[in-house]
Amino acid sequence: MRTESGNQEIFDKLVYVSRCVKVVKGGRKFSFSAIVVSGDGKGKIGIGLGKAAEVMDAREKAVHLARKQMIRIPLRDGRTLHHDITASYCSGKVIMRSAPSGTGVIAGGAVRSLLEVLGIQDVVVKSVGTSNPHNMLKAAMKGLKQIKSPRYIAQKRGKKVGEIVGKREHGLKVTIKSDAAPLDGFDTSEITTE
């Protein structure tokens, strides 16, 4: 479901609906709970859980809560994660790895919906342990909150972004000759890759 909030477009995705039955004197009483993920497809994401006597009411509550709890996640090139993550919540454990362009979203269950709404296009995810959507989503969110962008790390260490990013490109070992020019204006002929 798409909706315009201010000037940005927000996507809502219903992940899971569960039904609870309470047996009372007059018969059976039903209640429903719904999990919804909301995001703008550009790095903002939120999870909401709503409970009500009707499915639509539970969904509306979940959407409201998800939008209220949205947080910003830094993405690499607007398509993948900056680094690999392992996170767990209760019995749910999620391993997320960044992937090269063209890989697509390789994930299952509730985590796939979360990553699609977030705006990630290339990622590999493995869920270990429970398949309970509550725990899987919370583990994924816990992991996504741990992501640090190179700009943030460079600022914390007092270095330039090029010094941090240059080491991770394509997983190659890069050696720069000691008499080479500084990283700002380096010459590619001075660099050898293995």
JOPECOR-V973808 format. One record per pair of residues at least 12 apart in sequence whose C-alpha atoms are under 8 Angstrom apart, sorted by the first residue. I is the first residue (numbers start at 1). J is the second residue. If there is no record, write none. Layout:
I_J + I_J
//
This chain:
1_13 + 8_40 + 9_40 + 10_38 + 10_39 + 10_40 + 10_41 + 11_38 + 11_39 + 11_40 + 11_41 + 11_117 + 12_36 + 12_37 + 12_38 + 12_39 + 12_63 + 12_117 + 13_36 + 13_37 + 13_38 + 13_113 + 13_117 + 14_34 + 14_35 + 14_36 + 14_37 + 14_59 + 15_34 + 15_35 + 15_36 + 15_37 + 15_110 + 15_113 + 15_133 + 16_34 + 16_35 + 16_36 + 16_110 + 16_133 + 17_32 + 17_33 + 17_34 + 17_35 + 17_55 + 18_32 + 18_33 + 18_34 + 19_31 + 19_32 + 19_33 + 20_32 + 30_53 + 31_51 + 31_52 + 31_53 + 31_54 + 32_51 + 32_52 + 32_53 + 32_54 + 32_55 + 32_58 + 33_49 + 33_50 + 33_51 + 33_52 + 33_55 + 33_58 + 33_59 + 34_49 + 34_50 + 34_51 + 34_55 + 34_58 + 34_59 + 34_62 + 35_47 + 35_48 + 35_49 + 35_50 + 35_59 + 35_62 + 35_134 + 36_48 + 36_49 + 36_59 + 36_62 + 36_63 + 36_66 + 37_63 + 37_66 + 37_113 + 37_114 + 37_117 + 38_63 + 38_66 + 38_67 + 38_70 + 38_117 + 38_118 + 39_67 + 39_70 + 39_117 + 39_118 + 39_119 + 40_117 + 40_118 + 40_119 + 41_116 + 41_117 + 41_118 + 41_119 + 41_120 + 42_78 + 42_118 + 42_119 + 43_72 + 43_73 + 43_74 + 43_75 + 43_78 + 43_118 + 43_119 + 44_70 + 44_71 + 44_72 + 44_73 + 44_118 + 45_66 + 45_70 + 45_71 + 45_72 + 45_73 + 45_114 + 45_117 + 45_118 + 46_66 + 46_67 + 46_68 + 46_69 + 46_70 + 46_71 + 47_62 + 47_65 + 47_66 + 47_67 + 47_69 + 47_70 + 47_137 + 48_61 + 48_62 + 48_63 + 48_64 + 48_65 + 48_66 + 48_67 + 48_69 + 49_61 + 49_62 + 49_63 + 49_65 + 49_66 + 50_62 + 50_63 + 50_65 + 73_144 + 73_145 + 73_147 + 74_147 + 74_148 + 74_149 + 75_120 + 75_149 + 76_149 + 78_119 + 78_120 + 79_119 + 79_120 + 79_121 + 79_122 + 80_98 + 80_99 + 80_120 + 80_121 + 80_122 + 80_123 + 81_97 + 81_98 + 81_99 + 81_120 + 81_123 + 81_147 + 82_98 + 82_147 + 82_148 + 82_149 + 82_150 + 83_97 + 83_98 + 83_147 + 84_96 + 84_97 + 84_98 + 85_97 + 85_143 + 85_144 + 85_146 + 85_147 + 86_143 + 87_139 + 87_140 + 87_142 + 87_143 + 88_139 + 88_140 + 88_142 + 88_143 + 89_135 + 89_136 + 89_138 + 89_139 + 89_142 + 90_135 + 91_129 + 91_130 + 91_135 + 92_127 + 92_128 + 92_129 + 92_130 + 92_131 + 92_132 + 92_135 + 92_136 + 92_139 + 93_127 + 93_128 + 93_129 + 93_130 + 93_136 + 93_139 + 94_125 + 94_126 + 94_127 + 94_128 + 94_136 + 94_139 + 94_140 + 94_143 + 95_125 + 95_126 + 95_127 + 95_128 + 96_123 + 96_124 + 96_125 + 96_126 + 97_123 + 97_124 + 97_125 + 98_122 + 98_123 + 98_124 + 99_122 + 99_123 + 99_124 + 100_122 + 101_122 + 102_122 + 103_121 + 103_122 + 103_123 + 104_121 + 104_122 + 104_123 + 105_120 + 105_121 + 105_122 + 105_123 + 105_124 + 106_122 + 106_123 + 106_124 + 106_125 + 107_123 + 107_124 + 107_125 + 107_126 + 108_125 + 108_127 + 109_131 + 109_133 + 110_133 + 110_136 + 110_137 + 111_136 + 111_137 + 111_140 + 114_137 + 150_164 + 150_165 + 162_183 + 162_184 + 163_183 + 172_193 + 172_194 + 173_193 + 173_194 + 174_191 + 174_192 + 174_193 + 174_194 + 175_191 + 175_192 + 175_193 + 176_190 + 176_191 + 176_192 + 177_190 + 177_191
//
